[in-house]
Amino acid sequence: MARARRDPRRRRAATRGARWNHKKPLPWRAEPVDHGIGRSRGGLTTKAHLAVDGKGRPIAVLLTAGQVNDSPLFPLVLEAIKVARVGPGRPRTRPATVIADKAYSARAHRAALRRRRITTHIPERADQIAHRRRRGRHGGRPPKFDAEAYRGRNVIERGFNLLKQWRGIATRYDKNAHVYRGAIILRAALIWLRH
C-alpha cells in the first residue's frame, strides 16, 4: 500500500502567520507579571519611570512593561516621591516644580498638580492645541508654559544617562523585575553618594 506524500509547500503555508506577536499573544508564551517585560517596537523591553531632583539624582523609580504608556503612571511616580528631611518630621512628598515632556500633557495631570500647588512646565501637544482652537472661545485658555524653565528638562535625560551607564541597567539581564529594580536603586544610591 502506497502512502501519499504531503506537499511541503502546503505545510509551510499552514504555519505561516502563526508565530507570536504583540497583537496575538499566546497564553503559554506570555511573560509573568512579576517579570515586568512587555513587547514594544524594539522587542521585549522594560520601561523605567523616573523622577529626579534638580541635579539629575533619582528620587523615585517605577518599572513597567515596555508597551505601557507614560501618562497613566504619572500620578504613581509623584506618589513614590519621598525625600527625607534633615531633622525630625515626615518626608517631603510635594516637589516645587514638575518639568515633563508632551507625553504628560493631560488636563487631569495639570489639575492634580494645580490642586497640590505644584508649578508645571509641560508643553501642550499639537492635537490639544488644535482641539482648543477648533472650539473657539469655548476651548478655554492655553495652559501657562515657560519655555525658558522647560530648557531644564535635559536634567531628566541626564539622570537616565547616569543610570544607564551601568551595562546591566542599559541591557536588562535580570529575569525578575524586583531584581532589576534593585540594580537601579543601587545605581541611584551610588549617584547620590558621588554628588
FENQUI-V262815 format. One line per field, one symbol per residue. psi: psi as a letter, one per 20 degrees, with the letter a starting at -180 (. if undefined). burial: # if it has 16 or more other C-alpha atoms within 10 Angstrom, else .. A space follows every 10 residues. Layout:
psi = ???
burial = ???
This chain:
psi = pppppqphhh ghhhipjjrp rhhmpphiiq qqhihkprpa hjborppppq praijjppip pqqrqhipqh ghighhghhi oooqqgbrrq qpioqhqppr aihjnqhggg gghghjlppq noqqqhhhgg gghhiciiir qqqppohghh ijiihghhgh gggjiphhgg opiqgqhhgg hhhggghghh ghhh.
burial = .......... .......... .......... ....#####. ....###### ###..##### #.#####... ..##..##.. #......... ...##..### ...##...## ..#....### ####...... .#........ .........# ..#.##..## .##.....#. ......#..# #.###.##.. #....
